[in-house]
Amino acid sequence: MKQSDHFRENAENCAQLAERAADHPTYLRYKRMEDAWRSLADEQDWLDGETPPVAIAVT
């Protein structure tokens, strides 16, 4: 399994924990963790050459 897939599994676990959170601050904490894991997964895909770099708009 690719490392980015592991990161996405962690993100999904955080999403599930957020849904079961006892209070709003805990919910927000898990959602931030979910976002961070998804960002790491996207970056790992880029580092592995699976996604192209984002083009910079020239104006």
Order of alpha helices (4+ residues) and beta strands (2+ residues): alpha-alpha
